[in-house]
Amino acid sequence: MGFFKIIMPLDVISRSGAETATLAAGMAKLLNPGDVVFLIGQLGTGKTFFIRSAAAALGVSEPVTSPSFTMAQTYSGKITVHHLDLYRLQNFSAEDALDFEPFFENDAVTFVEWPEQAQPFIEKPAVIIKLEHLDISSRRITFDCEKEDLKKALEDLIAGAGN
């Protein structure tokens, strides 16, 4: 049986944290400075874990934790990694967008948890990742990507992991 169970293109079942970490690391290596990644999912689906694994692949050596109370963390790696968690943000306005603008610089990769309220103010992300509980250790991970080259690279990553 393959590493991941592929349901349809860019829709994957991860059966363990190790599988999710491998997928996140592989995806991170496809990103470029300036890319924004949205992570959507219920509490406990592994959004921060996914980001932690991706950040490690981007050379971040310090612990990546949820910035729920500070809303933003910045990490140094091979490239700068910003991690935003907008869970506690009740309303997002154009003024808030200006406050968050430095986190969307062209020399960093920015991961955004709970982006729903801020979505109208944030430039189109390179990837939208949806995580969904299936059971205690399994997650459905769906990638939505409009950049054709990145989408193809993600498809190849998923297909290669399934062999």
LINRARA-V554662 format. One record per run of one state. SS is the DSSP state (hx for helix, st for strand, lp for the rest). FROM is the first residue (numbers start at 0). LEN is the number of residues. If there is no record, write none. Layout:
# LINRARA-V554662
SS_FROM_LEN / SS_FROM_LEN
This chain:
# LINRARA-V554662
lp_0_4 / st_4_4 / lp_8_2 / st_10_4 / lp_14_2 / hx_16_12 / lp_28_7 / st_35_5 / lp_40_6 / hx_46_11 / lp_57_14 / st_71_4 / lp_75_4 / st_79_6 / lp_85_8 / hx_93_11 / lp_104_3 / st_107_6 / lp_113_5 / hx_118_3 / lp_121_5 / st_126_7 / lp_133_5 / st_138_6 / lp_144_3 / hx_147_14 / lp_161_2
